[in-house]
Amino acid sequence: HILVDGEPAAGCLVDFGLYFFHNQAQFRSTQGGGFGPFFYLPKMEHSREAKIWNCAFE
């Protein structure tokens, strides 16, 4: 369980953060600058979900 400001963090955002943190250096070393990982986000049901992910990616 991970808390952010005393509140439970959303599992999908924790997974994204951990994946990015642990893999970004390897990705950059093999793919070079200007490239990034691509993430498929299936089954979004509301524009608010897209807004949350947009904030996470920025």
N, C-alpha and C positions, 0 to 999 in steps of 0.2 A: 504494500500500500504506500502510495506516494502522496504527500500532502503539499499543496501550494497555497501559501497564505492561510494555513489551517484547514483548507478544504480538500477533499479527495480530487486528484487529477483524473481527467478522462483517460481511459486506457488507450484509446487510439492515438492521442497526442503523446502519451508517454512512450508508446511503441515507436512512433515516428521520431521523437527526439533521441531515443536510445539508438535506433538504427542509424540516423544521420550522424550522431556523435561518433559512433564506433566505426563507420564506414567511409566518411567523407575523405579522409586522408588517402586511403587506398584507392578510392575512385579517382581522385585528382591525379595521383601518381601514374595511373594506368590510362586515363582518358585525356589528360591535359586540361589546361585552363579553358574556360568558355563552355564547358560541358557540365552537365549536372545529372543527377539521378532523376528519373521520371517516376511519378507515383500515380497509380490508377486508383481512383476513389469510387468504387461502385455503390449503387443504391442510395445515393443522396436523395432525401425526400423533401428537403426544404431549402430555400435560398439561404437561410441562416447557417446551415451546415457548410455551404460553400463559402460563406463569409468567414467562418471560423478557420477553415483550412487556408483560405487566402491570407489571413493574418499569420497563420503558422508558417507559411512558405515565405512570407516577406521577412 
